[in-house]
Amino acid sequence: MNSSYIMPFVDSVNNVFETMLQMPVNVGDPAIKPHETPAADVSGIIGMTGDVDGTVVLGFPTTTAERAVAVFTGMEIHADHEDFADAIGELVNMISGGAKAKFQGKKADISCPSVVVGAGHSVFGRKDVKCIRIPCDCDLGEFYVDVAIRDAVESAVAEAA
């Protein structure tokens, strides 16, 4: 994966949390996601297509997700509420959209978000793309952004060779 695709996500998660939740985020060192990683309870998932393609996952423990949604919406909304998934989807949408806007000279589209709520699930993307985990924490708790994207143009050229 092109490392220049990671910093836009770091910047975007900081921007979204500071702007929409009025909360700074401590971002840890991005690293290749190990195969044996703790699973999430709540995941917001966005697909990317175009010059850049792959998957972005915003993962939370349930408690952290509920706290984030409460701050984001100004209401206490539990994971089983019908609006909970929409709020998580909007957070991953804003983070992905903010990062995509910083991809220099690349056109990319993002999908409508999907949200998975369920204890201990895992999200798997393409096997041919390394997933980079960006660990984060704030006053609400720990969460992460998994970025598994590739430059589709470079990949197509490499596959044709």
DSSP file (Angstrom, degrees, kcal/mol; ACC not computed):
  #  RESIDUE AA STRUCTURE BP1 BP2  ACC     N-H-->O    O-->H-N    N-H-->O    O-->H-N    TCO  KAPPA ALPHA  PHI   PSI    X-CA   Y-CA   Z-CA
    1    1 A M              0   0    0      0, 0.0     2,-0.5     0, 0.0   149,-0.1   0.000 360.0 360.0 360.0 142.4    0.0    0.0    0.0
    2    2 A N    >   -     0   0    0    147,-0.2     3,-2.0     1,-0.2     4,-0.2  -0.599 360.0-147.2 -71.2 118.1    1.1    3.5   -0.8
    3    3 A S  G >> S+     0   0    0     -2,-0.5     3,-1.7     1,-0.3     4,-0.8   0.709  91.5  74.8 -64.3 -19.4    2.0    5.1    2.6
    4    4 A S  G 34 S+     0   0    0      1,-0.3    -1,-0.3     2,-0.2    -2,-0.1   0.628  87.6  63.7 -68.9  -9.7    0.9    8.5    1.3
    5    5 A Y  G <4 S+     0   0    0     -3,-2.0     4,-0.5     2,-0.1    -1,-0.3   0.577  93.9  61.8 -86.0  -9.5   -2.7    7.2    1.7
    6    6 A I  T X> S+     0   0    0     -3,-1.7     4,-1.8    -4,-0.2     3,-1.1   0.918  92.7  58.0 -85.2 -45.6   -2.4    6.9    5.5
    7    7 A M  H 3X S+     0   0    0     -4,-0.8     4,-2.9     1,-0.3     5,-0.3   0.855  99.3  59.9 -58.2 -36.7   -1.7   10.5    6.6
    8    8 A P  H 3> S+     0   0    0      0, 0.0     4,-2.2     0, 0.0    -1,-0.3   0.869 107.0  47.9 -58.8 -32.6   -4.9   11.8    5.1
    9    9 A F  H <> S+     0   0    0     -3,-1.1     4,-2.6    -4,-0.5     5,-0.2   0.884 110.6  50.4 -73.6 -38.1   -6.8    9.3    7.3
   10   10 A V  H  X S+     0   0    0     -4,-1.8     4,-1.8     2,-0.2     5,-0.2   0.951 114.9  44.1 -61.0 -48.9   -4.9   10.4   10.4
   11   11 A D  H  X S+     0   0    0     -4,-2.9     4,-2.6     1,-0.2    -2,-0.2   0.902 114.3  50.2 -61.5 -42.2   -5.6   14.1    9.6
   12   12 A S  H  X S+     0   0    0     -4,-2.2     4,-3.0    -5,-0.3     5,-0.3   0.899 107.9  50.5 -69.2 -41.2   -9.2   13.3    8.8
   13   13 A V  H  X S+     0   0    0     -4,-2.6     4,-2.2     2,-0.2     5,-0.2   0.912 113.3  47.9 -63.7 -39.6  -10.0   11.4   12.0
   14   14 A N  H  X S+     0   0    0     -4,-1.8     4,-2.5    -5,-0.2     5,-0.2   0.943 113.8  46.9 -61.8 -47.4   -8.4   14.3   14.0
   15   15 A N  H  X S+     0   0    0     -4,-2.6     4,-2.7     2,-0.2     5,-0.3   0.921 113.0  47.6 -62.3 -46.4  -10.5   16.9   12.0
   16   16 A V  H  X>S+     0   0    0     -4,-3.0     4,-2.8     1,-0.2     5,-0.7   0.928 115.5  44.2 -64.1 -45.2  -13.8   15.0   12.3
   17   17 A F  H  X5S+     0   0    0     -4,-2.2     6,-1.9    -5,-0.3     4,-1.1   0.901 117.0  45.3 -69.2 -38.6  -13.5   14.4   16.1
   18   18 A E  H  <5S+     0   0    0     -4,-2.5     4,-0.3     4,-0.3    -2,-0.2   0.894 122.9  36.3 -70.0 -37.8  -12.3   17.9   16.8
   19   19 A T  H  <5S+     0   0    0     -4,-2.7    -2,-0.2    -5,-0.2    -3,-0.2   0.942 128.9  28.5 -79.7 -50.0  -14.9   19.5   14.6
   20   20 A M  H  <5S+     0   0    0     -4,-2.8    -3,-0.2    -5,-0.3    -2,-0.1   0.764 135.9  26.0 -89.2 -27.2  -18.0   17.3   15.1
   21   21 A L  S  <<S-     0   0    0     -4,-1.1    -3,-0.2    -5,-0.7    -1,-0.2   0.395  94.3-129.7-115.3   0.2  -17.3   16.0   18.7
   22   22 A Q        +     0   0    0     -4,-0.3    -4,-0.3    -6,-0.3    -3,-0.1   0.913  69.0 122.8  49.4  49.0  -15.2   18.9   20.0
   23   23 A M        -     0   0    0     -6,-1.9    -1,-0.2    -9,-0.2    -2,-0.2  -0.985  60.6-130.5-144.9 127.4  -12.7   16.3   21.2
   24   24 A P        -     0   0    0      0, 0.0   115,-0.4     0, 0.0     2,-0.4  -0.441  23.3-144.1 -73.2 153.5   -9.0   15.8   20.4
   25   25 A V        -     0   0    0    113,-0.1     2,-0.7    -2,-0.1   113,-0.2  -0.955   5.8-140.8-119.4 136.0   -7.8   12.3   19.4
   26   26 A N  E     -A  137   0A   0    111,-3.4   111,-1.8    -2,-0.4     2,-0.6  -0.880  23.5-158.7 -92.6 116.6   -4.5   10.7   20.3
   27   27 A V  E     -A  136   0A   0     -2,-0.7   109,-0.2   109,-0.2   117,-0.0  -0.864   3.5-152.2-102.4 124.6   -3.4    8.8   17.2
   28   28 A G        -     0   0    0    107,-3.4    -1,-0.0    -2,-0.6   109,-0.0  -0.140  40.7 -65.5 -81.2-176.2   -1.0    6.0   17.7
   29   29 A D        -     0   0    0    105,-0.1    -1,-0.1     1,-0.1   104,-0.1  -0.595  52.4-123.2 -75.3 122.1    1.5    4.7   15.2
   30   30 A P        +     0   0    0      0, 0.0     2,-0.3     0, 0.0   104,-0.2  -0.390  42.1 168.1 -61.5 141.6   -0.1    3.2   12.1
   31   31 A A  E     -B  133   0A   0    102,-2.0   102,-3.2    -2,-0.1     2,-0.2  -0.977  44.8 -77.4-151.6 160.5    1.1   -0.4   11.5
   32   32 A I  E     -B  132   0A   0     -2,-0.3   100,-0.3   100,-0.2    98,-0.0  -0.439  57.3-111.5 -61.0 130.1    0.2   -3.4    9.5
   33   33 A K        -     0   0    0     98,-3.2    98,-0.2    -2,-0.2    -1,-0.1  -0.493  31.5-128.1 -67.2 121.9   -2.8   -5.0   11.1
   34   34 A P        -     0   0    0      0, 0.0     3,-0.2     0, 0.0    -1,-0.1  -0.359  14.3-121.9 -67.2 153.0   -1.8   -8.3   12.6
   35   35 A H  S    S+     0   0    0      1,-0.2     2,-1.2    -2,-0.0    -2,-0.0   0.891 107.4  56.7 -63.3 -38.3   -3.9  -11.3   11.6
   36   36 A E  S    S+     0   0    0      3,-0.0    -1,-0.2     2,-0.0     3,-0.0  -0.696  78.9 145.9 -96.6  84.1   -4.8  -12.0   15.2
   37   37 A T        -     0   0    0     -2,-1.2     2,-0.0    -3,-0.2    -4,-0.0  -0.861  57.0 -92.5-118.0 153.8   -6.3   -8.7   16.3
   38   38 A P        -     0   0    0      0, 0.0     2,-0.1     0, 0.0    83,-0.0  -0.382  47.1-123.8 -60.4 140.0   -9.1   -8.0   18.7
   39   39 A A        -     0   0    0      1,-0.1    81,-0.2    81,-0.1    83,-0.2  -0.455  21.2-117.2 -84.8 159.7  -12.4   -7.9   16.9
   40   40 A A  E     -C  121   0A   0     81,-1.5    81,-1.9    -2,-0.1     3,-0.1  -0.479   6.3-152.1 -91.2 164.0  -14.7   -4.9   17.1
   41   41 A D  E    S+     0   0A   0     19,-2.4    77,-3.1     1,-0.3     2,-0.4   0.653  90.6  28.2-100.9 -27.7  -18.3   -4.7   18.4
   42   42 A V  E    S-CD 117  60A   0     18,-2.0    18,-2.7    75,-0.2     2,-0.4  -0.995  70.8-179.2-136.8 126.6  -19.3   -1.8   16.1
   43   43 A S  E     -CD 116  59A   0     73,-2.6    73,-2.6    -2,-0.4     2,-0.5  -0.991  16.0-160.3-132.2 127.9  -17.8   -1.2   12.6
   44   44 A G  E     -CD 115  58A   0     14,-2.6    14,-2.8    -2,-0.4     2,-0.4  -0.926  22.6-163.7 -98.9 127.8  -18.6    1.5   10.1
   45   45 A I  E     -CD 114  57A   0     69,-3.5    69,-2.5    -2,-0.5     2,-0.4  -0.944  13.3-178.7-123.8 132.2  -17.4    0.3    6.7
   46   46 A I  E     - D   0  56A   0     10,-2.6    10,-2.7    -2,-0.4     2,-0.3  -0.990  14.5-148.3-127.3 135.1  -16.8    2.3    3.5
   47   47 A G  E     - D   0  55A   0     -2,-0.4    64,-2.6    65,-0.3     2,-0.4  -0.791  10.6-154.5 -97.7 147.8  -15.7    1.0    0.1
   48   48 A M  E     +ED 110  54A   0      6,-2.7     6,-2.1    -2,-0.3     2,-0.3  -0.966  15.0 174.9-121.9 140.1  -13.5    3.1   -2.2
   49   49 A T  E     +E  109   0A   0     60,-2.3    60,-3.1    -2,-0.4     2,-0.4  -0.929  38.9  52.4-137.9 163.0  -13.4    2.8   -6.0
   50   50 A G  E    S-E  108   0A   0     -2,-0.3    58,-0.2    58,-0.2   102,-0.1  -0.922 116.9 -10.1 116.4-140.9  -11.7    4.6   -8.8
   51   51 A D  S    S+     0   0    0     56,-2.9   101,-2.4    -2,-0.4   102,-0.9   0.778 143.1  40.5 -63.9 -25.6   -8.0    5.5   -9.0
   52   52 A V  E    S+ F   0 151A   0     55,-0.7     2,-0.3    -3,-0.3    57,-0.3  -0.991  79.0 176.2-122.7 127.9   -7.9    4.3   -5.4
   53   53 A D  E     + F   0 150A   0     97,-2.4    97,-2.6    -2,-0.4     2,-0.3  -0.969  24.5  72.7-136.9 155.7   -9.8    1.3   -4.3
   54   54 A G  E     -DF  48 149A   0     -6,-2.1    -6,-2.7    -2,-0.3     2,-0.3  -0.994  68.4 -55.5 147.9-151.1  -10.3   -0.8   -1.2
   55   55 A T  E     -DF  47 148A   0     93,-2.2    93,-2.9    -2,-0.3     2,-0.4  -0.966  25.7-162.3-136.1 144.0  -12.0   -0.6    2.2
   56   56 A V  E     -DF  46 147A   0    -10,-2.7   -10,-2.6    -2,-0.3     2,-0.4  -0.995  13.0-168.9-124.3 132.3  -11.9    1.7    5.3
   57   57 A V  E     -DF  45 146A   0     89,-2.5    89,-3.0    -2,-0.4     2,-0.6  -0.985  13.4-161.6-126.1 129.4  -13.3    0.5    8.6
   58   58 A L  E     -DF  44 145A   0    -14,-2.8   -14,-2.6    -2,-0.4     2,-0.4  -0.948  25.3-168.9-105.0 112.0  -13.9    2.6   11.7
   59   59 A G  E     +DF  43 144A   0     85,-2.3    85,-2.1    -2,-0.6   -16,-0.2  -0.856  11.6 168.9-115.6 140.3  -14.1    0.1   14.6
   60   60 A F  E     -D   42   0A   0    -18,-2.7   -19,-2.4    -2,-0.4   -18,-2.0  -0.953  37.9-114.1-137.6 153.7  -15.2    0.6   18.2
   61   61 A P     >  -     0   0    0      0, 0.0     4,-2.4     0, 0.0     5,-0.2  -0.607  48.6-107.2 -71.9 155.6  -16.0   -1.3   21.4
   62   62 A T  H  > S+     0   0    0     -2,-0.2     4,-2.8     1,-0.2     5,-0.2   0.905 117.4  52.3 -55.9 -46.2  -19.8   -0.8   22.0
   63   63 A T  H  > S+     0   0    0      1,-0.2     4,-2.1     2,-0.2    -1,-0.2   0.918 111.4  45.9 -60.0 -45.4  -19.3    1.5   25.0
   64   64 A T  H  > S+     0   0    0      2,-0.2     4,-2.7     1,-0.2    -1,-0.2   0.915 112.9  50.7 -64.2 -42.8  -17.0    3.8   23.0
   65   65 A A  H  X S+     0   0    0     -4,-2.4     4,-2.6     1,-0.2    -2,-0.2   0.920 110.3  49.0 -61.8 -44.2  -19.3    3.8   20.0
   66   66 A E  H  X S+     0   0    0     -4,-2.8     4,-2.1    -5,-0.2    11,-0.4   0.895 112.3  48.5 -63.7 -39.3  -22.3    4.7   22.2
   67   67 A R  H  X S+     0   0    0     -4,-2.1     4,-2.2    -5,-0.2    -2,-0.2   0.920 112.0  49.3 -65.3 -43.5  -20.4    7.5   23.8
   68   68 A A  H  X S+     0   0    0     -4,-2.7     4,-2.8     1,-0.2    -2,-0.2   0.916 111.8  48.3 -62.6 -43.4  -19.2    8.9   20.4
   69   69 A V  H  X S+     0   0    0     -4,-2.6     4,-2.8     2,-0.2     6,-0.4   0.894 109.7  53.2 -64.7 -39.7  -22.8    8.8   19.1
   70   70 A A  H  X S+     0   0    0     -4,-2.1     4,-1.9    -5,-0.2     5,-0.4   0.919 113.9  41.6 -61.5 -44.1  -24.1   10.5   22.2
   71   71 A V  H  < S+     0   0    0     -4,-2.2    -2,-0.2     2,-0.2    -1,-0.2   0.919 116.5  49.7 -68.5 -43.0  -21.6   13.4   21.8
   72   72 A F  H  < S+     0   0    0     -4,-2.8    -2,-0.2    -5,-0.2    -1,-0.2   0.894 123.6  29.0 -63.1 -43.0  -22.1   13.5   18.0
   73   73 A T  H  < S-     0   0    0     -4,-2.8    -1,-0.2     2,-0.3    -2,-0.2   0.647  99.2-125.6 -95.3 -16.9  -25.9   13.6   18.1
   74   74 A G  S  < S+     0   0    0     -4,-1.9     2,-0.3    -5,-0.3    -3,-0.2   0.610  81.9  91.3  78.8  11.1  -26.4   15.3   21.4
   75   75 A M  S    S-     0   0    0     -6,-0.4     2,-0.8    -5,-0.4    -2,-0.3  -0.976  84.7-109.7-136.5 149.4  -28.6   12.4   22.5
   76   76 A E        +     0   0    0     -2,-0.3     2,-0.5    -3,-0.1    -9,-0.1  -0.718  44.4 173.2 -79.1 114.9  -28.0    9.2   24.3
   77   77 A I        -     0   0    0     -2,-0.8    -7,-0.2   -11,-0.4    -8,-0.1  -0.985  18.6-147.2-127.7 120.0  -28.5    6.5   21.6
   78   78 A H    >   -     0   0    0     -2,-0.5     3,-2.2     1,-0.1     6,-0.3  -0.404  30.9-102.2 -85.3 163.8  -27.8    2.9   22.4
   79   79 A A  T 3  S+     0   0    0      1,-0.3     6,-0.2    -2,-0.1    -1,-0.1   0.724 119.9  55.6 -59.0 -24.9  -26.5    0.3   19.9
   80   80 A D  T 3  S+     0   0    0      4,-0.1    -1,-0.3     3,-0.0     2,-0.2   0.454  83.7 107.3 -89.7   0.7  -29.9   -1.2   19.5
   81   81 A H  S X> S-     0   0    0     -3,-2.2     3,-1.3     1,-0.1     4,-0.6  -0.538  77.7-124.1 -78.8 144.9  -31.6    2.1   18.5
   82   82 A E  T 34 S+     0   0    0      1,-0.3     4,-0.4    -2,-0.2    -1,-0.1   0.733 109.5  49.9 -62.6 -23.8  -32.5    2.5   14.8
   83   83 A D  T 3> S+     0   0    0      1,-0.1     4,-1.8     2,-0.1    -1,-0.3   0.569  88.6  83.6 -91.6  -9.5  -30.5    5.7   14.5
   84   84 A F  H <> S+     0   0    0     -3,-1.3     4,-2.1    -6,-0.3     5,-0.2   0.940  90.4  47.7 -59.9 -50.4  -27.3    4.3   16.0
   85   85 A A  H  X S+     0   0    0     -4,-0.6     4,-2.8     1,-0.2    -1,-0.2   0.864 108.6  56.0 -61.4 -36.7  -26.0    2.7   12.8
   86   86 A D  H  > S+     0   0    0     -4,-0.4     4,-2.2     2,-0.2    -1,-0.2   0.908 107.6  48.5 -62.1 -40.7  -26.8    5.9   10.8
   87   87 A A  H  X S+     0   0    0     -4,-1.8     4,-1.9     2,-0.2    -2,-0.2   0.914 113.0  46.5 -67.3 -42.6  -24.6    8.0   13.2
   88   88 A I  H  X S+     0   0    0     -4,-2.1     4,-2.3     1,-0.2     5,-0.2   0.917 112.2  52.3 -64.0 -42.2  -21.7    5.5   13.0
   89   89 A G  H  X S+     0   0    0     -4,-2.8     4,-2.1     1,-0.2    -2,-0.2   0.882 108.0  51.0 -60.8 -38.9  -22.1    5.5    9.2
   90   90 A E  H  X S+     0   0    0     -4,-2.2     4,-2.5     2,-0.2    -1,-0.2   0.884 108.0  52.4 -68.2 -37.3  -21.9    9.2    9.1
   91   91 A L  H  X S+     0   0    0     -4,-1.9     4,-2.3     2,-0.2    -2,-0.2   0.946 112.8  43.3 -62.7 -47.8  -18.7    9.3   11.1
   92   92 A V  H  X S+     0   0    0     -4,-2.3     4,-2.6     1,-0.2     5,-0.2   0.857 112.9  54.7 -67.4 -32.6  -17.0    6.8    8.8
   93   93 A N  H  X S+     0   0    0     -4,-2.1     4,-2.7    -5,-0.2    -2,-0.2   0.925 110.1  45.1 -63.7 -45.3  -18.4    8.7    5.8
   94   94 A M  H  X S+     0   0    0     -4,-2.5     4,-2.3     2,-0.2    -2,-0.2   0.897 114.5  48.4 -67.1 -40.7  -16.9   12.0    7.1
   95   95 A I  H  X S+     0   0    0     -4,-2.3     4,-2.0     2,-0.2    -2,-0.2   0.941 116.1  43.0 -64.7 -46.6  -13.5   10.5    7.9
   96   96 A S  H  X S+     0   0    0     -4,-2.6     4,-2.8     2,-0.2    -2,-0.2   0.908 115.0  49.5 -66.8 -42.1  -13.3    8.7    4.5
   97   97 A G  H  X S+     0   0    0     -4,-2.7     4,-1.7    -5,-0.2    -1,-0.2   0.892 110.6  50.4 -64.4 -40.2  -14.5   11.7    2.6
   98   98 A G  H  < S+     0   0    0     -4,-2.3     4,-0.4    -5,-0.2    -1,-0.2   0.895 113.7  45.1 -64.3 -40.3  -12.1   14.0    4.3
   99   99 A A  H >< S+     0   0    0     -4,-2.0     3,-1.8     1,-0.2     4,-0.3   0.929 109.5  54.9 -68.7 -44.8   -9.2   11.7    3.6
  100  100 A K  H >< S+     0   0    0     -4,-2.8     3,-1.6     1,-0.3    -1,-0.2   0.853  99.7  61.6 -57.4 -36.8  -10.2   11.1    0.0
  101  101 A A  T 3< S+     0   0    0     -4,-1.7    -1,-0.3     1,-0.3    -2,-0.2   0.702 101.9  53.9 -64.3 -18.4  -10.2   14.9   -0.6
  102  102 A K  T <  S+     0   0    0     -3,-1.8     2,-1.1    -4,-0.4    -1,-0.3   0.394  74.0 113.5 -98.5   2.4   -6.5   14.9    0.2
  103  103 A F  S X  S-     0   0    0     -3,-1.6     3,-1.6    -4,-0.3     2,-0.2  -0.652  71.9-130.3 -76.4 104.1   -5.5   12.2   -2.3
  104  104 A Q  T 3  S-     0   0    0     -2,-1.1     3,-0.1     1,-0.3    -2,-0.1  -0.365  77.9 -12.5 -63.1 119.6   -3.3   14.3   -4.7
  105  105 A G  T 3  S+     0   0    0     -2,-0.2     2,-0.4     1,-0.2    -1,-0.3   0.638 107.1 119.2  69.2  15.7   -4.3   13.9   -8.3
  106  106 A K    <   -     0   0    0     -3,-1.6     2,-0.5    -6,-0.2    -1,-0.2  -0.926  53.3-147.2-117.6 138.2   -6.4   10.8   -7.7
  107  107 A K        +     0   0    0     -2,-0.4   -56,-2.9    -3,-0.1   -55,-0.7  -0.889  28.4 164.4-100.4 130.9  -10.1   10.4   -8.3
  108  108 A A  E     -E   50   0A   0     -2,-0.5     2,-0.4   -58,-0.2   -58,-0.2  -0.998  23.4-153.4-146.3 143.6  -11.9    8.1   -5.9
  109  109 A D  E     -E   49   0A   0    -60,-3.1   -60,-2.3    -2,-0.3     2,-0.4  -0.894  12.9-145.3-112.9 147.1  -15.6    7.5   -5.0
  110  110 A I  E     -E   48   0A   0     -2,-0.4   -62,-0.2   -62,-0.2     2,-0.0  -0.900  14.8-129.2-112.9 146.0  -16.8    6.3   -1.7
  111  111 A S        -     0   0    0    -64,-2.6     3,-0.1    -2,-0.4    -1,-0.0  -0.257  37.4 -83.5 -79.7 170.0  -19.7    3.9   -1.2
  112  112 A C        -     0   0    0      1,-0.1   -65,-0.3   -66,-0.1    -1,-0.1  -0.542  62.5 -99.8 -66.0 143.5  -22.6    4.4    1.2
  113  113 A P        -     0   0    0      0, 0.0     2,-0.4     0, 0.0   -67,-0.2  -0.351  30.6-154.9 -71.5 148.8  -21.5    3.2    4.6
  114  114 A S  E     -C   45   0A   0    -69,-2.5   -69,-3.5   -25,-0.1     2,-0.4  -0.918   9.8-156.1-112.8 147.9  -22.4   -0.2    6.0
  115  115 A V  E     -C   44   0A   0     -2,-0.4     2,-0.5   -71,-0.2   -71,-0.2  -0.993   6.0-163.9-130.6 131.7  -22.5   -0.7    9.7
  116  116 A V  E     -C   43   0A   0    -73,-2.6   -73,-2.6    -2,-0.4     2,-0.5  -0.964   5.9-174.1-114.2 127.5  -22.1   -4.0   11.6
  117  117 A V  E     +C   42   0A   0     -2,-0.5   -75,-0.2   -75,-0.2     2,-0.2  -0.981  35.2 106.3-122.6 119.0  -23.1   -4.1   15.2
  118  118 A G  E >  S-     0   0A   0    -77,-3.1     3,-1.1    -2,-0.5    -2,-0.0  -0.681  70.1 -88.1 170.3 133.9  -22.4   -7.3   17.1
  119  119 A A  E 3  S-     0   0A   0      1,-0.2   -78,-0.2    -2,-0.2   -79,-0.1  -0.229 101.0  -2.6 -59.2 131.6  -19.9   -8.4   19.7
  120  120 A G  E 3  S+     0   0A   0    -81,-0.2    -1,-0.2     1,-0.2   -79,-0.2   0.753  85.2 153.5  67.2  30.7  -16.5   -9.6   18.6
  121  121 A H  E <   -C   40   0A   0    -81,-1.9   -81,-1.5    -3,-1.1     2,-0.4  -0.508  30.5-146.0 -87.6 161.9  -16.9   -9.5   14.8
  122  122 A S        -     0   0    0    -83,-0.2     2,-0.5    -2,-0.2   -83,-0.1  -0.949   2.2-146.1-124.4 147.9  -14.1   -9.1   12.3
  123  123 A V        -     0   0    0     -2,-0.4     2,-0.4   -66,-0.0   -66,-0.1  -0.966  15.3-165.8-115.5 127.0  -14.1   -7.3    9.0
  124  124 A F        -     0   0    0     -2,-0.5     2,-0.1     1,-0.0     3,-0.1  -0.925   6.0-176.8-115.2 136.9  -12.0   -8.7    6.2
  125  125 A G        -     0   0    0     -2,-0.4     6,-0.1     1,-0.3   -71,-0.0  -0.176  50.2 -29.2-107.7-155.8  -11.1   -6.8    3.0
  126  126 A R    >   -     0   0    0     22,-0.3     3,-0.9     1,-0.1    -1,-0.3  -0.310  48.2-141.6 -61.2 139.7   -9.1   -7.8   -0.1
  127  127 A K  T 3  S+     0   0    0      1,-0.2    -1,-0.1    -3,-0.1    -2,-0.0   0.738  98.9  59.0 -74.7 -22.3   -6.4  -10.4    0.5
  128  128 A D  T 3  S+     0   0    0      2,-0.1     2,-0.4     1,-0.0    -1,-0.2   0.340  96.3  71.7 -91.0   8.3   -4.1   -8.8   -2.0
  129  129 A V  S <  S-     0   0    0     -3,-0.9     2,-0.1    19,-0.1    -4,-0.1  -0.986  80.8-128.1-126.3 125.5   -4.0   -5.4   -0.1
  130  130 A K        -     0   0    0     -2,-0.4     2,-0.5    19,-0.1    19,-0.3  -0.462  23.1-133.7 -69.0 141.2   -2.3   -5.0    3.3
  131  131 A C        -     0   0    0    -98,-0.2   -98,-3.2    17,-0.2     2,-0.5  -0.855  13.4-154.7 -99.6 128.8   -4.5   -3.4    6.0
  132  132 A I  E     -BG  32 147A   0     15,-2.9    15,-2.9    -2,-0.5     2,-0.5  -0.906   7.4-149.8-104.1 125.1   -3.0   -0.6    8.0
  133  133 A R  E     -BG  31 146A   0   -102,-3.2  -102,-2.0    -2,-0.5    13,-0.2  -0.831   5.7-163.4 -96.9 129.6   -4.4   -0.1   11.5
  134  134 A I  E     - G   0 145A   0     11,-2.8    11,-1.9    -2,-0.5     2,-0.2  -0.913  15.9-150.6-109.6 101.0   -4.5    3.4   12.9
  135  135 A P  E     + G   0 144A   0      0, 0.0  -107,-3.4     0, 0.0     2,-0.3  -0.521  20.8 178.6 -76.4 139.5   -5.0    3.1   16.6
  136  136 A C  E     +AG  27 143A   0      7,-2.8     7,-2.5  -109,-0.2     2,-0.3  -0.952  13.3 179.5-136.9 153.8   -6.8    6.0   18.3
  137  137 A D  E     +AG  26 142A   0   -111,-1.8  -111,-3.4    -2,-0.3     2,-0.3  -0.983   7.0 161.7-151.4 154.7   -8.1    7.0   21.7
  138  138 A C  E >   - G   0 141A   0      3,-1.7     3,-1.4    -2,-0.3  -113,-0.1  -0.813  62.5 -67.5-151.0-171.6   -9.8   10.0   23.1
  139  139 A D  T 3  S+     0   0    0   -115,-0.4     3,-0.1     1,-0.3  -114,-0.1   0.698 130.1  58.3 -62.5 -17.5  -11.8   10.8   26.3
  140  140 A L  T 3  S-     0   0    0      1,-0.3     2,-0.3   -73,-0.0    -1,-0.3   0.703 118.5 -96.9 -84.4 -20.9  -14.6    8.4   25.0
  141  141 A G  E <   - G   0 138A   0     -3,-1.4    -3,-1.7   -74,-0.1    -1,-0.3  -0.854  54.7 -36.7 134.1-170.9  -12.3    5.4   24.8
  142  142 A E  E     + G   0 137A   0     -2,-0.3     2,-0.3    -5,-0.2    -5,-0.2  -0.582  55.4 152.2 -89.9 151.3  -10.2    3.5   22.2
  143  143 A F  E     - G   0 136A   0     -7,-2.5    -7,-2.8    -2,-0.2     2,-0.3  -0.925  23.0-143.0-158.7 178.4  -11.1    2.9   18.6
  144  144 A Y  E     -FG  59 135A   0    -85,-2.1   -85,-2.3    -2,-0.3     2,-0.5  -0.978  10.1-140.4-148.6 161.0   -9.3    2.4   15.3
  145  145 A V  E     -FG  58 134A   0    -11,-1.9   -11,-2.8    -2,-0.3     2,-0.5  -0.993  18.5-159.8-121.7 120.8   -9.4    3.1   11.6
  146  146 A D  E     -FG  57 133A   0    -89,-3.0   -89,-2.5    -2,-0.5     2,-0.5  -0.894   6.7-167.6-100.3 127.1   -8.3    0.2    9.3
  147  147 A V  E     +FG  56 132A   0    -15,-2.9   -15,-2.9    -2,-0.5     2,-0.3  -0.961  16.7 166.1-119.6 116.1   -7.3    1.3    5.9
  148  148 A A  E     +F   55   0A   0    -93,-2.9   -93,-2.2    -2,-0.5     2,-0.3  -0.709  29.7 134.4-128.6  78.7   -6.9   -1.3    3.2
  149  149 A I  E     -F   54   0A   0     -2,-0.3     2,-0.3   -95,-0.3   -95,-0.2  -0.861  31.4-164.9-126.9 160.5   -6.7    0.6   -0.1
  150  150 A R  E     -F   53   0A   0    -97,-2.6   -97,-2.4    -2,-0.3     2,-0.9  -0.952  35.2-100.7-140.2 159.5   -4.5    0.4   -3.1
  151  151 A D  E  >  -F   52   0A   0     -2,-0.3     4,-2.3   -99,-0.2   -99,-0.3  -0.753  33.7-160.6 -79.2 108.7   -3.6    2.6   -6.1
  152  152 A A  H  > S+     0   0    0   -101,-2.4     4,-2.2    -2,-0.9    -1,-0.2   0.831  86.6  52.7 -65.1 -34.0   -5.8    0.9   -8.8
  153  153 A V  H  > S+     0   0    0   -102,-0.9     4,-2.1     2,-0.2    -1,-0.2   0.952 111.7  44.4 -67.6 -49.8   -3.8    2.4  -11.7
  154  154 A E  H  > S+     0   0    0   -103,-0.2     4,-2.3     1,-0.2    -2,-0.2   0.894 114.4  50.9 -61.1 -40.1   -0.5    1.2  -10.4
  155  155 A S  H  X S+     0   0    0     -4,-2.3     4,-2.4     1,-0.2    -1,-0.2   0.891 108.7  50.7 -65.8 -39.9   -2.0   -2.3   -9.6
  156  156 A A  H  X S+     0   0    0     -4,-2.2     4,-1.7     2,-0.2    -1,-0.2   0.891 111.3  48.3 -65.0 -39.4   -3.5   -2.6  -13.1
  157  157 A V  H  X S+     0   0    0     -4,-2.1     4,-1.2     2,-0.2    -2,-0.2   0.921 112.6  48.5 -65.5 -44.1   -0.1   -1.8  -14.6
  158  158 A A  H  < S+     0   0    0     -4,-2.3     3,-0.2     1,-0.2    -2,-0.2   0.889 111.6  49.5 -64.5 -39.8    1.7   -4.3  -12.4
  159  159 A E  H  < S+     0   0    0     -4,-2.4    -1,-0.2     1,-0.2    -2,-0.2   0.830 109.3  52.3 -69.0 -31.0   -0.9   -7.0  -13.2
  160  160 A A  H  <        0   0    0     -4,-1.7    -1,-0.2     1,-0.2    -2,-0.2   0.748 360.0 360.0 -75.4 -23.7   -0.6   -6.4  -16.9
  161  161 A A     <        0   0    0     -4,-1.2    -1,-0.2    -3,-0.2    -2,-0.2   0.480 360.0 360.0 -75.7 360.0    3.2   -6.7  -16.8
